[in-house]
Amino acid sequence: MQHRRYRYTFTNALYGGNKMNKKLKAKIVLEFGTQEDFAQAIDERSTVVSNVVRNRRKISPHKQLEWASALKCQPVDIFPRETEGCA
C-alpha cells in the first residue's frame, strides 16, 4: 500500500499535482455533457479522459489536436500549459 501512495505522490509531482484542467473540463461539459460521453465520442477510455482532466496524464500533441477538434476549439484553448506531450 505504501508503494502505491509513493507512486501517486511521484505522479502528482511530475504532472502538476491535483490541479484540474478547468478549461478542458468546462469545454467537455459544454459540448458533451459528461466526460463519459466525450470519451465515447472520441473512442477513448473514460479513465484516460479523467486522468487528463485531473492533470495526472499527458497526451501527445496529435491527441490534443483530436480532442480539440471534437470540442470545436484549438489545442491551446484547452491545453494552455502543455508545450510537449507524451503518449
N, C-alpha and C positions, 0 to 999 in steps of 0.2 A: 504494500500500500504506500509506503513512504517513497519508493522509486517512482510510482505514478505521480505523486504530488510534486516531486522534483522535476519530472518531465514537464508537467503543466507549468510550473514556475519558469522553467527554462524557455518554453514556448512563448509564454507571455512576455518575457524579457526580449526575446528575439523578434516578435511581431508586434510590439507596441502595447502589451498589456490587455486590459479588458475594455479598451476604448472601442465603442461600437461605431461603425461607419454609418452615421445617421443619414447622410445624403443617399447612400445606396439603399438603406432600409426604407426611407421615405419614398424613393422612386419605385421600389418594388411594390410597396403597399398601394401607391397611387395607380400604377399600371396593371397590377395583377391581383391585388387584394391580400394575398398571403405569400410567404416565402415558398411554401409548398407548391402553390400554383405556378409561381415563377420557375421553380426548379423543374417542374413537369414540362413547362413550355420550352425550356432550353435543354431538355433532356439531360439533366444533372441531378445527382442525389441531393435531397433536401439538407442533409448534414453538411455537404460541401458549401452550399449557399449560406447556411447558418454560420459556419466557421469563417467564411469570407466576410460576412456582415459583422461578425464579432472580432475581426482582425486576428483571428487565430490561424488563418491560412491565406497565402497569397496565390494569385493566379497569374498565368502568363499574359503578356500583352495581347496575344491573339485571343485568348479567352475574354480579356477585358473588353476588347472590341466587340466580340459576340454578345456579351452581356449588355453592353451599352446599346448595341443595335436593337436588341429585344426590348430594352427600356426606352427606346426612342430618344437617345441623348448621346453625348460624346463621352469617351472614357474619362477625360479629365474632369467631367462634371460629377462623376460618382467614385472615382479613384484619385482624389486630388494629391495625395502624398506618395503615390506609387510611381516611381521612376523606372523601376525594373521589376519584372515578375519572375517567379519561379513556379514550375509546374508542381 
